[in-house]
């Protein structure tokens, strides 16, 4: 009787110990195994802070969330800004590569070039890049052949020149201000020259290498142009308020490749929605996080352009907007002191 009681107690002890051990193992697995591994680490390197790139950044985060990847839940996003310096972008990208991030999101051409120079293994998604092939981060638009894919902000320069001619039929010379060291900007200026030549327009180039050069370089060239064209240039975008003021003071209208310049003194723009561009990049990132290789995800542009006119600027410059354009565009005000 005593032996049986002892045996029962021994079996109970073993059972309870086994259950507790099993529970302990389950908790350990839950905390350090599948749950932890499910969280993907994403590094974001944004070249500089301005309206367009900020919108792309927000769109990216929202696009990921739409596809089931939410910051603080199953992904962890680390945001870094290079403050307009290529060297900073390179440092940030190397830090992300050394940290073995699961994915890098690069905003603007110098940022994706820095990321690509830092790793050929970690998937890189980009946005706000004019031509990834000419930027040498992809071999082809349909299949990059590299660890890179994303969304391009390439816009139809010929359409913008057609708009310019409709609004300013007497214009003879179009100026263009851009950062001569930005690959994306040089590409756009080359396209502008070709489109302007077809329309019988001369082109006056105003090159800068940083925001501080805008004031002097642009001010000294305004007398040689009838209208200024602003491409999707990150340096110029950072100084839109100054560009708008300088041009308005000399009654020079601005045609821009994106809407932000129109709200700061520009006349008109046929451009893209950078928030939507970033969101599309977020969708591509979700595909890659889901298992696809970047080379399996086609690089894309936005087919829908946004058409914007600043009615206050038009009034100040005594420019009459043709009725067909006025009826089909988005109207904004402001930027006029």
N, C-alpha and C positions, 0 to 999 in steps of 0.2 A: 504493500500500500504506500509505504513511504517512498519506495523506489519509483513507483508510478508518478507520485506527486512531484518528485524531483525532476523526473524526465519531462513532465508537462511544463514545469517552470522553465527548464532549459530550452525546450522548443519555443516557448513564448518569447523568451529573451532573444533567441536567434531570429525569429520572425519580425519582432519589433525593430531590432537592429537592422535587418535587411530592408525593411520599409523605409526607415529613416535614411539609410544610406542611399536607397533609390531616390528618395525625395531630394536629398542633397545633390545628387548627380543631375537630376532634372533641372534644378534651379541654376546650377552652374552652367549647364548647356544653354539654358534660356538666356542667361545674362551675357555669357561670353562667346556663345556660338552663333546660332542662326540670326538672332536679333541684331547683334553687333555687326555681323557680316552683311546684313541687309542694308545698313546705312552706307550710302555712297558719298564720298567726299569730292566736292567740286570746287575748283579754284577759278575765280573770275579775275581776269586782268583787263582793266579798262584803261585805254590810253590817256584820256583826259576827261575832265568833267565839263560837259556842256549839254544843252537840251536834247539834242538828237541821240547822243550816246547814252545819256541817262535814261531816255525813253526805251532804247533798245535793251538796256540792262533790266529794266522793270518788265518789259515784255517777255524776256527770256525766263525770268523767275515765274511769271504768270503762266507762260506756256508749259513749263515743266509741271506746274501744279495742276493744270487742266488734264495732263496725261498721267496724273497719279503720283508725281514726285514732289513732295512738299518739304521745304526747308524746315529743319527742326524735328521732322518725323522720320522719313526714310532717306533723306539726303541732308548733307550739311554743306552749306555754301560759305566759302571764305571770299570776301570782296576786297580787292586791292586796286588802287588807282595809281597809275604811273606819272600823274601830274604833267603829262605832255612830253616826258623825257624817254627816249628810246632805251637809254641805259637802265632806267628804273624798270621798264617793261621787261628787259632781259633779266634783271635781278629777281623780279617777282616770279617770272616764268621758271627760272632755275630753282627757286625755292619750292614751287609747286611740283616740279619734276622730282626733286630730292625727297619731298614728302610723299611721293608716289600717290598723288591724287588719282581718283578714278576717272576724272574728266577735267579738262581745262576749257573754259569759255573765254575767248579772246575777242575784245571789242575794238575794231579798227585795224587797218592794215599793219602798222608797225607792231601792234600787240600780237597779232597772229604770227607775224614773222619771228618775233621774239620767242613765242611759245614753240614754234616749229624748230627753231634753232636749239631749243633746250631739250626736246624729246621727240623721238620718232616712234615711241611705243604708246604713250598715254594718248587716248583719243582727244582731239582738239575740235571744238565747235567754234566757228567764228560768225560775226555779223559786222555790218558796216564796212565791208571790204569791197572795193570796186571790181577788181579783177584778180582772183586768187591764182590764176595761172601765171599772169605776168608778175605777180608778187612772189612767184616761185614756191608756193606752199601746196599747190595741186598741179597735177599733170593734165587734167581734163575736167570739165564741168560736170559731166555725167558720172564719172568715176574718178575720184581724185588720184587714186593710186598711192595715196599716202595715209597717214593717220589723221587727216583733216577733212572736214566738210562744214557747211554752214550756209548762210544767206548773204547775198551780195546786194549792195545799195546802188548798183549800176543803174543809171537813169538815161533815157533817150535824149541826148544833147540836141539832136536835130529837131525834136519837138519843142524844146525850149527856145531854140533860135527862131523857129517858126512863130512862137508866141511873141518873142521879142519884136519881130517884124510887124506883127499885127498891131501890137500896142504902140510901137515907135517906128512907123514906116519911114521916117526921115533919118533914122540913125545910120551913120556911116562907119563909125568905129566902135567896137565893143571892147571894153577892158575886161581883164580877168585877173583876179588876185588869188594867189595860191602859194602854198609852201613848196618850194622847189625840191625839197628833200623827201617829200611824201610821194611814194610810187603811185598811189591811187589818184593823186592830184595831177601828176604829170600825164597820166593816161587820159584823164578828162580834158586837159588843156589841148592835147593832141587831137582829140575828137572834136573839140570846139573849133579849132583852126580849120579842120576839114569841113565842118558844117557851115561855118561863117563864110568860107570861100564860095560855097555853093550859093549863098545868099548875097554875095557881093559885098561882104563886110570885112573891114580890116580889123585886126586883133592887136590890142595893146596889152602886153603882159606886165604884171606887177608881181615880182617875186619877193617872198619873205621867207625867213627861216624860223621866226618866232613871233609871238604876239606883239612884242615891243617894237618891231619894225613896221607894223601896219600903219601907224600914224604918219610917219615921215614918208615912207615909200608910196603909200596910196595918195596922200595929200599932194605930192609933187607930180603925180601922173593924171590927176582928175581932169586937168585942162586939155588932155589929149584924147579924151573919149566922150562919147555921147551917152553911153549906158555901161553899167558894170555888171558882169556876170560872176556869180559866186558858185563854184563847184562844191561838192561835198568834201570840204577840206577841214580837218580838225583844228588846225591853227586858226584859220579864218573864222570858223564857227565859234571859237572861244572869244573872238573879238567882234562879234556881230553888232553889238551896240555901238561900238566905235565906228565901224564901217558904215553903218546906217547914218550916223550923225554926220560924218565927213561928206558923204554923198548928198544928203539932204541940204547941207549948208551950201553946196555948189549946184544944187538942182539937177543932180545926176540920178536917174532912176536905177534901181537894182533889180535884176532878174536872177532868181536863185534856184539852185537844184534841190532845195528843201525848204519847207514851210517856215522854219525858225527865223530865217532872215527877214521874212515878210512881216513878222510881228515886231521887228526891231528897226523898221525904217525902209525895208525893201518894198518894191512895188508889186511883184508877182512871182509865182513859182509853180512849176509843174514838177513835183517831187514825190517822194515816198513817205509813208507813215512808218517812222522808225520804231514805234512801239510794236506795230504789227510785224515788222521785220525781225525784231528780237523774239517775238512770240513764235514765229516760224522756226527760228533757230532753237528755241526751247523744245519744239516738237521733234526736231532732228536729234537733239540731245537725248530725249526720251527713248527714241529708237535705238540709239547707241547704248544707253544704259540697259535697255531691254535685251541686248545681245548682238545687235548688228555692228559690223565694222564701219568706220567712217567712209571707207571707199565704196561701201554698198549703199550709201545714202547720197542721192544726187544734190549737188550744189544748186541753189535756186535764187531767183530774183522775185520781186513782187510785180505782178502784171498790172495791178491797179495803181494808178498814180493819183495824187491829190493835187487839185488845181486851186490855188489861193491868190486872192487879190486884196491888197490893203487899200481900202477906199479913202482913208485919210491921206495917205501918200499920193494917191491919184489926184485928189483935190488940190493938195499943196503944189504939185508939179503941173497942174492944169492939163492933165492927161485924160482924155475921154476914153472910157472903156467901151469897146464895141458891144452892142446889145447881145449878140450871140455868146460872147465870152461872159458877160455879166450875169446872164441867166443860168450859166452852167457851173460857175465857180463858187468856192467857199469865200465868204467875205470876212475880213478881219479889220480891226482898227488899232490905232496906237502907234508908238514909235516916232511920233511927230511932236516936237516941243512947241 
